[in-house]
Amino acid sequence: MRTGIIIYVNVGANPMVRSADLESLETQADYPGADETVLACSPAEVSWGWWRMVARGLRRVECVVARYDTHRRAIVTRGEPVRLYG
């Protein structure tokens, strides 16, 4: 079963405006065990990422909360991913 992960950056990034740093990180985004990874900065982007993955045939989609560390220019995940259903 193919797995997708949505990394929801809700701290350290303006929720509605994506910075250039986040755009460059999106191309490098990777999560262990995931076949596809999407960065989201708002609840609407989480929904869009979930829909996109389901439309591509991924049957297991999870979401993990993260923060953007401006000093290291890195995304740091917090906690365990939760599976999205709908």
N, CA, C and O atoms as CSV, one atom per row, in Angstrom:
chain,resi,resn,atom,element,x,y,z
A,1,MET,N,N,0.841,-1.171,0.000
A,1,MET,CA,C,0.000,0.000,0.000
A,1,MET,C,C,0.890,1.240,0.000
A,1,MET,O,O,1.785,1.379,0.834
A,2,ARG,N,N,0.632,2.128,-0.942
A,2,ARG,CA,C,1.413,3.358,-1.022
A,2,ARG,C,C,0.949,4.339,0.042
A,2,ARG,O,O,-0.245,4.470,0.312
A,3,THR,N,N,1.920,5.028,0.642
A,3,THR,CA,C,1.653,5.942,1.744
A,3,THR,C,C,2.102,7.353,1.385
A,3,THR,O,O,3.160,7.553,0.789
A,4,GLY,N,N,1.278,8.321,1.757
A,4,GLY,CA,C,1.626,9.722,1.584
A,4,GLY,C,C,1.605,10.421,2.928
A,4,GLY,O,O,0.875,10.021,3.835
A,5,ILE,N,N,2.403,11.462,3.054
A,5,ILE,CA,C,2.447,12.230,4.298
A,5,ILE,C,C,2.316,13.715,3.976
A,5,ILE,O,O,2.941,14.221,3.044
A,6,ILE,N,N,1.501,14.395,4.757
A,6,ILE,CA,C,1.361,15.838,4.648
A,6,ILE,C,C,2.052,16.434,5.868
A,6,ILE,O,O,1.699,16.124,7.006
A,7,ILE,N,N,3.024,17.277,5.626
A,7,ILE,CA,C,3.727,17.951,6.716
A,7,ILE,C,C,3.097,19.329,6.857
A,7,ILE,O,O,3.292,20.200,6.009
A,8,TYR,N,N,2.340,19.520,7.933
A,8,TYR,CA,C,1.604,20.759,8.165
A,8,TYR,C,C,2.449,21.696,9.018
A,8,TYR,O,O,2.583,21.497,10.226
A,9,VAL,N,N,3.012,22.710,8.390
A,9,VAL,CA,C,3.857,23.696,9.068
A,9,VAL,C,C,2.937,24.775,9.633
A,9,VAL,O,O,2.456,25.638,8.898
A,10,ASN,N,N,2.693,24.719,10.955
A,10,ASN,CA,C,1.772,25.688,11.547
A,10,ASN,C,C,2.450,26.662,12.501
A,10,ASN,O,O,1.773,27.516,13.072
A,11,VAL,N,N,3.756,26.565,12.692
A,11,VAL,CA,C,4.496,27.488,13.547
A,11,VAL,C,C,5.739,27.932,12.781
A,11,VAL,O,O,6.453,27.113,12.203
A,12,GLY,N,N,5.983,29.226,12.786
A,12,GLY,CA,C,7.184,29.740,12.148
A,12,GLY,C,C,6.979,30.142,10.698
A,12,GLY,O,O,7.901,30.656,10.065
A,13,ALA,N,N,5.787,29.917,10.163
A,13,ALA,CA,C,5.481,30.325,8.793
A,13,ALA,C,C,4.134,31.026,8.802
A,13,ALA,O,O,3.206,30.607,9.495
A,14,ASN,N,N,4.038,32.079,8.039
A,14,ASN,CA,C,2.757,32.760,7.916
A,14,ASN,C,C,1.779,31.792,7.262
A,14,ASN,O,O,2.056,31.304,6.167
A,15,PRO,N,N,0.645,31.497,7.894
A,15,PRO,CA,C,-0.251,30.462,7.384
A,15,PRO,C,C,-0.742,30.667,5.959
A,15,PRO,O,O,-0.976,29.682,5.259
A,16,MET,N,N,-0.904,31.881,5.508
A,16,MET,CA,C,-1.461,32.088,4.175
A,16,MET,C,C,-0.427,32.498,3.132
A,16,MET,O,O,-0.735,32.510,1.941
A,17,VAL,N,N,0.771,32.827,3.545
A,17,VAL,CA,C,1.800,33.249,2.602
A,17,VAL,C,C,2.977,32.297,2.686
A,17,VAL,O,O,3.558,32.106,3.754
A,18,ARG,N,N,3.324,31.703,1.558
A,18,ARG,CA,C,4.450,30.774,1.523
A,18,ARG,C,C,5.716,31.550,1.183
A,18,ARG,O,O,5.754,32.298,0.206
A,19,SER,N,N,6.747,31.364,1.997
A,19,SER,CA,C,7.998,32.072,1.763
A,19,SER,C,C,8.844,31.318,0.747
A,19,SER,O,O,8.571,30.158,0.437
A,20,ALA,N,N,9.866,31.980,0.236
A,20,ALA,CA,C,10.766,31.355,-0.731
A,20,ALA,C,C,11.508,30.180,-0.094
A,20,ALA,O,O,11.782,29.181,-0.759
A,21,ASP,N,N,11.834,30.300,1.201
A,21,ASP,CA,C,12.515,29.201,1.886
A,21,ASP,C,C,11.643,27.952,1.910
A,21,ASP,O,O,12.136,26.847,1.683
A,22,LEU,N,N,10.347,28.120,2.186
A,22,LEU,CA,C,9.453,26.971,2.215
A,22,LEU,C,C,9.267,26.374,0.824
A,22,LEU,O,O,9.155,25.156,0.683
A,23,GLU,N,N,9.234,27.215,-0.194
A,23,GLU,CA,C,9.103,26.706,-1.559
A,23,GLU,C,C,10.304,25.838,-1.923
A,23,GLU,O,O,10.141,24.797,-2.559
A,24,SER,N,N,11.506,26.252,-1.529
A,24,SER,CA,C,12.685,25.448,-1.844
A,24,SER,C,C,12.717,24.171,-1.011
A,24,SER,O,O,13.187,23.133,-1.478
A,25,LEU,N,N,12.216,24.246,0.227
A,25,LEU,CA,C,12.173,23.049,1.071
A,25,LEU,C,C,11.158,22.030,0.567
A,25,LEU,O,O,11.324,20.828,0.777
A,26,GLU,N,N,10.115,22.506,-0.093
A,26,GLU,CA,C,9.087,21.584,-0.580
A,26,GLU,C,C,9.660,20.608,-1.599
A,26,GLU,O,O,9.253,19.447,-1.642
A,27,THR,N,N,10.594,21.066,-2.415
A,27,THR,CA,C,11.192,20.171,-3.403
A,27,THR,C,C,12.098,19.133,-2.740
A,27,THR,O,O,12.353,18.077,-3.317
A,28,GLN,N,N,12.584,19.425,-1.535
A,28,GLN,CA,C,13.467,18.514,-0.814
A,28,GLN,C,C,12.742,17.724,0.268
A,28,GLN,O,O,13.349,16.895,0.946
A,29,ALA,N,N,11.447,17.977,0.433
A,29,ALA,CA,C,10.693,17.351,1.522
A,29,ALA,C,C,10.690,15.832,1.367
A,29,ALA,O,O,10.416,15.294,0.294
A,30,ASP,N,N,10.997,15.175,2.453
A,30,ASP,CA,C,11.007,13.721,2.474
A,30,ASP,C,C,10.699,13.287,3.899
A,30,ASP,O,O,11.134,13.919,4.862
A,31,TYR,N,N,9.951,12.213,4.020
A,31,TYR,CA,C,9.602,11.688,5.335
A,31,TYR,C,C,9.837,10.194,5.294
A,31,TYR,O,O,9.429,9.547,4.330
A,32,PRO,N,N,10.477,9.618,6.297
A,32,PRO,CA,C,10.798,8.188,6.272
A,32,PRO,C,C,9.548,7.327,6.108
A,32,PRO,O,O,8.577,7.485,6.847
A,33,GLY,N,N,9.577,6.432,5.152
A,33,GLY,CA,C,8.480,5.504,4.932
A,33,GLY,C,C,7.372,6.019,4.043
A,33,GLY,O,O,6.423,5.287,3.764
A,34,ALA,N,N,7.463,7.262,3.589
A,34,ALA,CA,C,6.417,7.828,2.737
A,34,ALA,C,C,6.820,7.739,1.269
A,34,ALA,O,O,7.973,7.980,0.913
A,35,ASP,N,N,5.858,7.393,0.429
A,35,ASP,CA,C,6.093,7.366,-1.009
A,35,ASP,C,C,5.973,8.762,-1.625
A,35,ASP,O,O,6.592,9.052,-2.649
A,36,GLU,N,N,5.172,9.621,-0.991
A,36,GLU,CA,C,4.989,10.985,-1.474
A,36,GLU,C,C,4.828,11.912,-0.274
A,36,GLU,O,O,4.210,11.546,0.726
A,37,THR,N,N,5.390,13.116,-0.383
A,37,THR,CA,C,5.343,14.091,0.709
A,37,THR,C,C,4.867,15.430,0.172
A,37,THR,O,O,5.272,15.857,-0.909
A,38,VAL,N,N,3.992,16.098,0.945
A,38,VAL,CA,C,3.489,17.425,0.592
A,38,VAL,C,C,3.647,18.332,1.806
A,38,VAL,O,O,3.341,17.928,2.928
A,39,LEU,N,N,4.122,19.553,1.587
A,39,LEU,CA,C,4.174,20.562,2.649
A,39,LEU,C,C,2.902,21.397,2.590
A,39,LEU,O,O,2.458,21.775,1.506
A,40,ALA,N,N,2.317,21.687,3.741
A,40,ALA,CA,C,1.120,22.520,3.809
A,40,ALA,C,C,1.339,23.603,4.861
A,40,ALA,O,O,1.934,23.351,5.909
A,41,CYS,N,N,0.851,24.819,4.572
A,41,CYS,CA,C,0.993,25.937,5.503
A,41,CYS,C,C,-0.351,26.440,6.001
A,41,CYS,O,O,-0.401,27.414,6.753
A,42,SER,N,N,-1.442,25.799,5.600
A,42,SER,CA,C,-2.773,26.200,6.050
A,42,SER,C,C,-3.675,24.971,6.023
A,42,SER,O,O,-3.360,23.986,5.356
A,43,PRO,N,N,-4.793,25.022,6.742
A,43,PRO,CA,C,-5.732,23.890,6.693
A,43,PRO,C,C,-6.238,23.612,5.282
A,43,PRO,O,O,-6.488,22.457,4.935
A,44,ALA,N,N,-6.393,24.649,4.465
A,44,ALA,CA,C,-6.837,24.445,3.083
A,44,ALA,C,C,-5.797,23.658,2.286
A,44,ALA,O,O,-6.156,22.822,1.457
A,45,GLU,N,N,-4.524,23.916,2.530
A,45,GLU,CA,C,-3.475,23.175,1.830
A,45,GLU,C,C,-3.403,21.731,2.306
A,45,GLU,O,O,-3.041,20.845,1.532
A,46,VAL,N,N,-3.745,21.480,3.575
A,46,VAL,CA,C,-3.812,20.108,4.075
A,46,VAL,C,C,-4.906,19.356,3.314
A,46,VAL,O,O,-4.690,18.229,2.868
A,47,SER,N,N,-6.076,19.975,3.167
A,47,SER,CA,C,-7.173,19.359,2.430
A,47,SER,C,C,-6.799,19.113,0.971
A,47,SER,O,O,-7.086,18.051,0.418
A,48,TRP,N,N,-6.166,20.090,0.363
A,48,TRP,CA,C,-5.749,19.945,-1.024
A,48,TRP,C,C,-4.730,18.816,-1.174
A,48,TRP,O,O,-4.821,18.024,-2.112
A,49,GLY,N,N,-3.761,18.734,-0.259
A,49,GLY,CA,C,-2.759,17.670,-0.306
A,49,GLY,C,C,-3.377,16.298,-0.144
A,49,GLY,O,O,-2.987,15.353,-0.829
A,50,TRP,N,N,-4.341,16.182,0.761
A,50,TRP,CA,C,-5.033,14.906,0.961
A,50,TRP,C,C,-5.767,14.504,-0.315
A,50,TRP,O,O,-5.659,13.363,-0.763
A,51,TRP,N,N,-6.511,15.440,-0.900
A,51,TRP,CA,C,-7.247,15.150,-2.129
A,51,TRP,C,C,-6.293,14.744,-3.249
A,51,TRP,O,O,-6.559,13.786,-3.974
A,52,ARG,N,N,-5.188,15.465,-3.391
A,52,ARG,CA,C,-4.215,15.176,-4.444
A,52,ARG,C,C,-3.636,13.768,-4.303
A,52,ARG,O,O,-3.484,13.049,-5.290
A,53,MET,N,N,-3.318,13.386,-3.075
A,53,MET,CA,C,-2.751,12.055,-2.862
A,53,MET,C,C,-3.769,10.952,-3.119
A,53,MET,O,O,-3.438,9.930,-3.722
A,54,VAL,N,N,-4.996,11.148,-2.671
A,54,VAL,CA,C,-6.040,10.149,-2.916
A,54,VAL,C,C,-6.307,10.028,-4.417
A,54,VAL,O,O,-6.504,8.922,-4.921
A,55,ALA,N,N,-6.315,11.152,-5.133
A,55,ALA,CA,C,-6.536,11.136,-6.578
A,55,ALA,C,C,-5.402,10.429,-7.311
A,55,ALA,O,O,-5.621,9.873,-8.387
A,56,ARG,N,N,-4.211,10.438,-6.757
A,56,ARG,CA,C,-3.057,9.757,-7.360
A,56,ARG,C,C,-2.985,8.279,-6.981
A,56,ARG,O,O,-2.091,7.565,-7.436
A,57,GLY,N,N,-3.909,7.825,-6.161
A,57,GLY,CA,C,-3.955,6.404,-5.835
A,57,GLY,C,C,-3.306,6.007,-4.523
A,57,GLY,O,O,-3.187,4.815,-4.240
A,58,LEU,N,N,-2.885,6.960,-3.721
A,58,LEU,CA,C,-2.325,6.623,-2.414
A,58,LEU,C,C,-3.480,6.284,-1.477
A,58,LEU,O,O,-4.421,7.067,-1.343
A,59,ARG,N,N,-3.414,5.142,-0.840
A,59,ARG,CA,C,-4.520,4.679,-0.009
A,59,ARG,C,C,-4.340,5.018,1.461
A,59,ARG,O,O,-5.310,4.998,2.219
A,60,ARG,N,N,-3.136,5.324,1.875
A,60,ARG,CA,C,-2.883,5.701,3.262
A,60,ARG,C,C,-2.261,7.090,3.247
A,60,ARG,O,O,-1.159,7.280,2.733
A,61,VAL,N,N,-2.973,8.057,3.813
A,61,VAL,CA,C,-2.482,9.428,3.868
A,61,VAL,C,C,-2.434,9.839,5.338
A,61,VAL,O,O,-3.420,9.717,6.064
A,62,GLU,N,N,-1.272,10.326,5.759
A,62,GLU,CA,C,-1.079,10.751,7.138
A,62,GLU,C,C,-0.672,12.216,7.171
A,62,GLU,O,O,-0.203,12.767,6.175
A,63,CYS,N,N,-0.858,12.840,8.335
A,63,CYS,CA,C,-0.494,14.240,8.512
A,63,CYS,C,C,0.302,14.378,9.804
A,63,CYS,O,O,-0.053,13.795,10.828
A,64,VAL,N,N,1.366,15.145,9.748
A,64,VAL,CA,C,2.180,15.417,10.931
A,64,VAL,C,C,2.374,16.928,11.036
A,64,VAL,O,O,2.563,17.613,10.031
A,65,VAL,N,N,2.325,17.430,12.256
A,65,VAL,CA,C,2.501,18.861,12.516
A,65,VAL,C,C,3.998,19.153,12.598
A,65,VAL,O,O,4.781,18.340,13.088
A,66,ALA,N,N,4.373,20.328,12.110
A,66,ALA,CA,C,5.784,20.711,12.121
A,66,ALA,C,C,5.904,22.214,12.345
A,66,ALA,O,O,4.930,22.961,12.255
A,67,ARG,N,N,7.122,22.625,12.636
A,67,ARG,CA,C,7.416,24.056,12.739
A,67,ARG,C,C,8.587,24.359,11.823
A,67,ARG,O,O,9.404,23.485,11.533
A,68,TYR,N,N,8.662,25.588,11.375
A,68,TYR,CA,C,9.757,26.018,10.521
A,68,TYR,C,C,10.787,26.730,11.376
A,68,TYR,O,O,10.488,27.760,11.979
A,69,ASP,N,N,11.990,26.195,11.435
A,69,ASP,CA,C,13.086,26.782,12.191
A,69,ASP,C,C,13.822,27.757,11.272
A,69,ASP,O,O,14.539,27.342,10.362
A,70,THR,N,N,13.639,29.052,11.516
A,70,THR,CA,C,14.218,30.064,10.634
A,70,THR,C,C,15.740,30.131,10.726
A,70,THR,O,O,16.398,30.495,9.751
A,71,HIS,N,N,16.304,29.789,11.872
A,71,HIS,CA,C,17.764,29.850,12.021
A,71,HIS,C,C,18.440,28.752,11.208
A,71,HIS,O,O,19.438,29.006,10.534
A,72,ARG,N,N,17.917,27.563,11.266
A,72,ARG,CA,C,18.497,26.440,10.523
A,72,ARG,C,C,17.905,26.287,9.132
A,72,ARG,O,O,18.408,25.515,8.315
A,73,ARG,N,N,16.825,27.033,8.863
A,73,ARG,CA,C,16.096,26.921,7.605
A,73,ARG,C,C,15.709,25.467,7.346
A,73,ARG,O,O,15.974,24.897,6.288
A,74,ALA,N,N,15.074,24.904,8.358
A,74,ALA,CA,C,14.670,23.499,8.289
A,74,ALA,C,C,13.287,23.325,8.894
A,74,ALA,O,O,12.840,24.132,9.709
A,75,ILE,N,N,12.628,22.273,8.486
A,75,ILE,CA,C,11.325,21.929,9.035
A,75,ILE,C,C,11.526,20.844,10.075
A,75,ILE,O,O,12.152,19.818,9.807
A,76,VAL,N,N,10.990,21.080,11.270
A,76,VAL,CA,C,11.137,20.155,12.388
A,76,VAL,C,C,9.754,19.609,12.737
A,76,VAL,O,O,8.870,20.365,13.138
A,77,THR,N,N,9.566,18.301,12.584
A,77,THR,CA,C,8.265,17.709,12.888
A,77,THR,C,C,8.114,17.528,14.386
A,77,THR,O,O,9.092,17.382,15.119
A,78,ARG,N,N,6.836,17.541,14.829
A,78,ARG,CA,C,6.525,17.386,16.247
A,78,ARG,C,C,5.481,16.290,16.378
A,78,ARG,O,O,4.430,16.352,15.740
A,79,GLY,N,N,5.758,15.305,17.185
A,79,GLY,CA,C,4.791,14.242,17.440
A,79,GLY,C,C,4.741,13.206,16.343
A,79,GLY,O,O,5.576,13.187,15.439
A,80,GLU,N,N,3.754,12.353,16.439
A,80,GLU,CA,C,3.585,11.257,15.499
A,80,GLU,C,C,2.536,11.643,14.443
A,80,GLU,O,O,1.621,12.414,14.730
A,81,PRO,N,N,2.670,11.108,13.230
A,81,PRO,CA,C,1.651,11.393,12.213
A,81,PRO,C,C,0.326,10.698,12.551
A,81,PRO,O,O,0.296,9.637,13.175
A,82,VAL,N,N,-0.762,11.334,12.118
A,82,VAL,CA,C,-2.094,10.741,12.285
A,82,VAL,C,C,-2.654,10.449,10.896
A,82,VAL,O,O,-2.410,11.193,9.946
A,83,ARG,N,N,-3.394,9.373,10.794
A,83,ARG,CA,C,-3.972,8.987,9.519
A,83,ARG,C,C,-5.217,9.819,9.239
A,83,ARG,O,O,-6.040,10.038,10.128
A,84,LEU,N,N,-5.350,10.285,7.993
A,84,LEU,CA,C,-6.500,11.076,7.588
A,84,LEU,C,C,-7.521,10.167,6.918
A,84,LEU,O,O,-7.170,9.319,6.097
A,85,TYR,N,N,-8.762,10.348,7.269
A,85,TYR,CA,C,-9.875,9.602,6.676
A,85,TYR,C,C,-10.867,10.592,6.118
A,85,TYR,O,O,-10.925,11.743,6.551
A,86,GLY,N,N,-11.644,10.143,5.158
A,86,GLY,CA,C,-12.671,11.044,4.656
A,86,GLY,C,C,-13.459,10.457,3.530
A,86,GLY,O,O,-14.363,11.106,3.004
